[in-house]
Amino acid sequence: MIGLFTEGSLTPGRNPHSYYRELGEQIVIADHLGFDFFSTTQSYGLDHPDSTFSVMPDPLALFLAQAPRTERIKILTAITIAPFHHPAIALSDFAAADVLSEGRVMLGLGRGHPWLYERLGFEQNESKERASEFCRVVRAILDHPAGRHTIEGRFWKMRDFELMPQFIQKPPPVFFAVSVSPSSVSEAVASRFGILIPAYLGTPIELCESLMRAYREEYRERWNAEGTVLLGVNFYGLKDERAAIAMGSKALAMQMRVFARNMLLYAERCGAQYAAYPEIGKMFDEMSDPGVCEQRVMSDFPRHLAFWGNRPALEEKLRHVVERLRPDGLILNIDCGGIALEAAAASMRFFATELMPTVRGWLERRT
């Protein structure tokens, strides 16, 4: 599987109304080019007057608006913030979208960013337990979709609930986001979900490798199967190598600026609860300078999992990472910093025409 991801970051000068239309066009273009899925994350509220890390409260709505204009591309919600939603209601929404799109929904679940909990009045220290209960309920319903379920949890309850409508896909694919925590690996395994490693800079390749190995080992031990891993990477490709590197570093630097601002402000308010945030936020702040971003990414491959350049350079780097990590699929983060539609589309077309068949072959040989 090869899909696309956008954070949906709002950067200075961008209007969210027009950006929604541009994101819709990305889905249509991606369908035409043969990508398997399109993914974006979920967020609520404006972070700052001129920027926010994601403009998208409802990835399913974005996708369904384009469903009549597309034929095969799927939506991966990367991620739906599990602790914010009643699992039976969320699963019903997913199922309805699956029916309306004729079987094109992939469930991507996760815990979400800490500052959203404070904003919406949720307890961050409950996020792990809420996510775990959400996953258990989803697994129970998907295992017996035509059954009637009575579940008494700590956070959610349901009585005599039968899913309606039923998913067209039997069963739909479900993935749990894993970024740094081994406990997220165990959560995914316990629920028989795949994992997705988000396309964020800051998760070093060594950590990705460790998390993926732990997932494969736990999954084999518990279910006698391999599970499914989707690996997120940052990507920008063009025939002109210098232009690709410049655009890749510009886009990623814009995203770093948005994230650094949130992380540093949150660290000030929450102190020791997120001890790593000041250091990570500082690193992101430094990399919000495109020149610094380019220098670090290009000089420290493959640590940052960012791929910019022309076909020869990208083939070599992508092959190295696919053979080393052996994922089942890739999630290419092309529009990471709110770049213009034309720029995102150019990189999408480049990958589809220059690299997609080759990369598909590498991924298929993994199995």
N, C-alpha and C positions, 0 to 999 in steps of 0.2 A: 504494500500500500504506500502511495505517495500522496501527501496532501499539503495544503497550505494553511498557514496560521497568520492572523494579524492580531496584535494586541488591541487595535482600535484606539490608539493613543491620540488624544486631542492635544495638538501643539499650537503655539501662538499663531494666530492668523487663520486657523481652520474653523469652519462652521460645522457643528455636528449634523445639521440637517442635510447639507450637501455631502458630508462625509458618509452618511448612511447610504445615499444614492451611489457613491463611489464604491463602497463596500459591496453593494448589490451587483454592480457591474463586474467587480472582481470575481464574484461567484459565477456569473454567466460566462466570462472569459475562461475561467478555470475549467468549467464544464466542457466548453468547446475544445480546449487544449488537451483534455484527457486526464486531468488530475482526479484522484479518487474521492477526495473530500476537501471541504473548506472548514476551518475552525476559527473561532474567536472566543474570547473570554467574557465573563459576566462581571458587571460592576454596577454600583448604585451611587448616584450623586456626583456632583462636580468637585474635584479635588481642590482646584485653585481657580481664580477668575479667568486665567488664560490657558489652563492646561488640566488634563486629567488622564489617568493611566489607561482608562478604557471608557468609551462612550456607550457601551452596549449592555443594557440591563436584560435584554432578551434575545440571545442568539437564535433561538428557534423562529422568532418573528422575522428576523432579518432573512433567514433562509427560506421560509415559507413564502415570503413576498416574491422570491425569485423562482420558486418551484415550477410555475407554469412556463418559465423561460428556459428551463434546463431539462436535461434528459436523464443523466445518470449520476451526477455528482452528489455526494452525501454531505450531511452536516455533522461535524463533531463539536459538541459543546465543550470547549477546552478553556475554562471549565464552568460547569454549573456549581455554584457554591452550596454544597450539600447541607451544611448546618443551618442555612437560612430557610429551608423549604420542608414542608411536610412531604415525606417520601411517597405517599399514595397520590397526593395531588401532583407532585412533580412527575411521577411515572405516568399518570394519566395524560399530562401535557405532552410528554415524549411520545406516548402511544398515538395520540391524536395527530401529532406532526408526522409520525411514521405512516399513518393511513393517508393523510393528505398528500404526502410526497411519494406514495406508493413504495414504501419500504426503504427510505433513504436517511434514517436517523441513526447516529452513533452517540451513545451516552458517554460524556466525559465529565467526571465528578472530582471534586476536590474540596479543600478546606478554605481557600481564599486568603486574601491579604489581611493582616491584623487591623489596619486602620479602618476597614469597613465594619468590623465588629463594633468598634467604638462609635462610629458614625450612626449605626443603625440600632444601637442599644443591645447588642448580643454580648454575652460573656465570652471573651476570647479563651479563657481557661476551660471552657466547656466544648471548644470546637472539636477536639479529637473525639470525645465521647459522642457528641452529636453526629459527627461524620460516620463513626462506627455504627451507631444505631440506624442511621439512614441506609447504610450499605446492607446491613442485615435484613432490613425490611424489604428493600428492593430485591435482594437475592431470593427471599422467601416468596415474594409475589411472582417473580419471573420463573421460579421453579415450578409453580402451579398457577399459571396465569388465569385459568378458568375456575380456580377454586375460590372459596369465600373465606376471607382472612379476618381473624380477630387477634389483634396484637396489642399488648399492653406494655409499652416501653416507658422509659423515664421521661422522654421528651415528646413522644408522639403516640397516639392511640388510634385504633380503628376497630370498628365492630361490624362483622358481617360484610366486609368489603370485597367486591369482585371487580377486577380491572375492566374498564370500559372506556374506549374501545380496546380491542386486542391489537397487539403489534402485528404487522404484516410479517416482519422478520421473526423467525422462530429459532432461537431467541435473538433479540437485538444485541449488537456488540456493546460492551460496557468497559470503560477504562477509568482507573483512578490515578490522579496526578501524584507523582512522586518527585520531589525536588531535592530535599536533603535528608529526610527522616526515614530511617529503617522501619519505623512503626507503620509508615504508609505502605511500604512493601508488604508487610504482614497483613495489613488491612485488605489490600487488593487480593492477596492469595486466599485469605479466609473466605472471601466472597466470590472466588473464582472469576475475578475480573482481570482484564489486561491492565498494563500500566502505561501511562504516557509521561515522558519526561519533558517538561515544558521547554519551549525554545527561548529561554532566558540566558543572557550572558551572566556569568557569575557562578554557574554550576560547573566546576571543572570536570574535564573528561575522566579524571581518575575517580571522582565521586560517582559520575554516571556509570562507569564500569563496575564499581563496587555494588551499587544499587541494583543494576541489571543482573549481576551474577547472583546476588542474594535472592532476587525474585525468581530466577530460573531454578535455583536449588530448592527453595521452599516450595515452589509450585510442583516440581517433579516429585518431591518427597510426599506432598499431601495429595496430589491429584494424578500422579503418574503421567504428566503431560508437560509441555514446554511453556504454556501460557503465551501471551502476546505482548510485545514491547514496541511502542511507538516512540521514536527518538526525535526530539525537537532540535533543530539547528537554525542558526541565522544564515541567510543566503542572499546574495545579490550577484547575478552573472550577466555579462555582456560580451560581445566579441572584442570590444575595446577594453582591455584589462585595466588600464588606468582609470577609465570612466567608471567601471564597475566598482573598483576599490573606493573611489571617491564617493559614489552614491551609497555604498554599503556603510562606510564609516559615518557619513552624514546622517543616515537614517538611524543607525544604532546609537549615535551620540545624542540624538533628539530623545530617544527612548530612555537613555541613561539619565538625562536631565530630569525627565518627569519622575522616574522612579527614585532618584536620589533625593529629590525634594520631599517626597512623601516619607521615605525611610528616615531621613534625618529629623524631620519634624516629629514623627511618631516616636523616635528614640528619645527626643527631648522630653516628651510628655510621659513616657512609660518607663524610662530609666532602665533598671537592671533586668526587667522582664524580658527584654529583647537585647541582650548584651551584644549580639553580633551586628545589630543594625547600624551603629555608628561607623564601624569599620567598613561594612559593605556599602553603606551610603556614601562614605568618603571615596571609596573606589569608584562607584558609579558617578559621583560628582566630578572626579578627575577625568573620567572617560566621556563626560558630556562635551568635552573639547574634541572635535572631529580629528584633529591631528594626533592627540594622545590616544584616542580610540583606535585609529588606524595603526599607529606604531605598536601598540600592545597586541592587537589581534594578529597582525602580520608577522611579528617577531616571535610570538609564543604559540604557534600552531603545534598541536591541535588543542591546546588547553581550553580555549574559549568556545570551541565548536561554532565558529563563525567562518563562513566560506564566501569569499569575494574574488572575482577575477574572470578570466576567460576559460574556454573549454579545457585546454591542456592543464592549467593549474587546478581547476576545479575537479576534473576527473581524477587526478592524482590524489588530491586531499580527500575527496569523498570516498574513494576506494579504500584509502587507508583507514578511515574511521568506520566504514561499514564492515570491513574485514576484522577490525579490532573489536568492535562492540557487538556486531552481529544482531542488529535490530530486525524486527519483522517489517517495519515501515518507517518512513521519515516524514516529519512535519517541517516544512520549509517556512521559516519566518521571513517573508519578503517585505511586507509593509509594516516594519516594526516601529517606525517613527512618524507615521502620518505623512509619508511621501506622496507626491502627486500620483493620480491614477495612471497616467501615462508611464511614469517611471516603474511602478509596480508591475504593470502589464508587460513592459519590455523585458523585465527579468523573468516573468512567468513564461513568456513565449520562448525566451532563450533556453530555459531549462527544458521545456517541452520538446523543442526541436533538436537541441544539441546534446542533452544528457539523459532524458527520461528513459529511453529504451535500455541504455547501458546500465543505469542505476537499478532499474527493475530487474535486470538479469542478475546483478550482484545480490539483491535482496532475495530473489527466488532461490538462488543457490544456497542461501543460508539454511533453507529447509530441506 
